[in-house]
Every structure is written in C-alpha cells, then in structure tokens.
Amino acid sequence: MTFAEASRDFRFAAAVAGFGMVLRDSAHKGNFSFEKAVQIGSQNLGNDPYGDRREMINLIKKMVW
C-alpha cells in the first residue's frame, strides 16, 4: 500500500506525527516541514464534526506564519 492509498485518518495522523518530529527537530524527520504538515493535514481533514482537526492545522499555521 502506498501513502496515497492509506485512509484519510492515517494520512492526517502522519501529518500530526510529522509536525511533532519537526517541532522536536528529530533526526528522523527527513525533509518533512511545517508546511508539509499543513498541506497533508489540510488535504485529509476527513470527518471533523467538532473542528479538532481544523484547529490542529490552524495551530501548525501559527507556528509557520
């Protein structure tokens, strides 16, 4: 399975995990960035009835911009 074939929930979770790695400057972050977290997260909001996922994206944006 490729990343594109993964569920929206998985891809959103990957964006959040990547954000954490960039925030901590993890040696395992590769070329992941805050901008990439916003891009992947925004594209994979999925079912967000309480706006929690949208809020996460807004918090990441505040870190970047």
Secondary structure, DSSP 4 states (H G I P E B T S, - for coil): --GGGS-HHHHHHHHHHHHHHHHTT-TT-TT--HHHHHHHHHHT--S-TTSHHHHHHHHHHHHH-
